[in-house]
Amino acid sequence: PVYRALRLNHPQARLTVVARPWVADLLRANPHINDVVVEEGRGLRAIGHTARRLRALEPGGFDVGIALPNSWSAALLLYREIHEQ
């Protein structure tokens, strides 16, 4: 429901989702999502790798980041994406 609501309220937005490998295919099938970036591994190194992949996907940076899981790693990934442009 959250991706549908985002799409309905922001129809021109590009929605990129970072996902664990076991849910990536499910999210790729969601018509409201444009891109799915799969996390590879855990820990600081994996977060850095994912942040670099996000920056490559959207070199100008993202306008908004939403951390759906209440987790330290999700917050750190958003922080790195915002502050290491």
Phi and psi in degrees as a GROMACS rama.xvg file:
@    title "Ramachandran Plot"
@    xaxis  label "Phi"
@    yaxis  label "Psi"
@TYPE xy
-66.9442  -39.0392  VAL-2
-70.3993  -36.6894  TYR-3
-64.6334  -43.7481  ARG-4
-64.3688  -41.0226  ALA-5
-61.5453  -44.5494  LEU-6
-65.0312  -42.1623  ARG-7
-64.4934  -37.1797  LEU-8
-85.197  -19.9971  ASN-9
-139.204  71.3477  HIS-10
-62.888  -24.8784  PRO-11
-92.4576  -3.6557  GLN-12
-70.0665  150.076  ALA-13
-98.4125  114.581  ARG-14
-97.6049  116.02  LEU-15
-114.633  131.077  THR-16
-120.193  134.334  VAL-17
-96.2467  128.615  VAL-18
-138.936  155.6  ALA-19
-71.4665  153.803  ARG-20
-56.1416  -35.4927  PRO-21
-75.5194  -11.1127  TRP-22
-114.484  -2.74459  VAL-23
-59.2968  -45.6666  ALA-24
-63.7826  -37.7891  ASP-25
-62.6648  -43.0533  LEU-26
-70.3648  -35.137  LEU-27
-61.6662  -28.686  ARG-28
-80.1522  -8.72736  ALA-29
-77.7262  119.585  ASN-30
-68.3705  -11.6275  PRO-31
-89.7896  -8.47751  HIS-32
-104.694  133.015  ILE-33
-86.0942  -45.8271  ASN-34
-135.777  144.76  ASP-35
-124.133  123.342  VAL-36
-106.829  122.835  VAL-37
-89.6476  127.819  VAL-38
-68.9629  134.582  GLU-39
-114.964  98.4866  GLU-40
90.9819  -173.061  GLY-41
-133.067  165.713  ARG-42
97.0718  178.661  GLY-43
-62.4436  -39.8726  LEU-44
-63.1324  -43.5562  ARG-45
-65.2948  -39.0828  ALA-46
-63.3436  -43.4043  ILE-47
-61.3611  -41.6046  GLY-48
-63.6969  -43.5839  HIS-49
-65.399  -40.9218  THR-50
-61.2281  -40.9454  ALA-51
-64.3955  -39.4601  ARG-52
-65.2149  -38.3787  ARG-53
-64.6993  -43.215  LEU-54
-63.5821  -35.7951  ARG-55
-68.0856  -34.8698  ALA-56
-71.7595  -36.6928  LEU-57
-134.644  77.1697  GLU-58
-56.5008  -30.2135  PRO-59
-79.9404  -4.63279  GLY-60
91.1241  164.434  GLY-61
-95.4637  151.098  PHE-62
-79.7326  -36.1109  ASP-63
-141.5  142.84  VAL-64
-126.51  133.646  GLY-65
-124.418  122.866  ILE-66
-95.674  104.325  ALA-67
-76.1647  -41.9789  LEU-68
-79.5542  140.919  PRO-69
-83.749  80.7382  ASN-70
-140.17  153.89  SER-71
-64.123  -41.8783  TRP-72
-66.5645  -37.4362  SER-73
-64.3944  -42.7584  ALA-74
-65.5526  -41.0738  ALA-75
-65.3897  -39.9642  LEU-76
-61.14  -45.2092  LEU-77
-62.5398  -42.3658  LEU-78
-59.8993  -47.291  TYR-79
-64.5206  -39.0735  ARG-80
-64.2409  -38.5206  GLU-81
-76.9558  -43.3844  ILE-82
-94.7237  -3.31862  HIS-83
-119.469  37.638  GLU-84
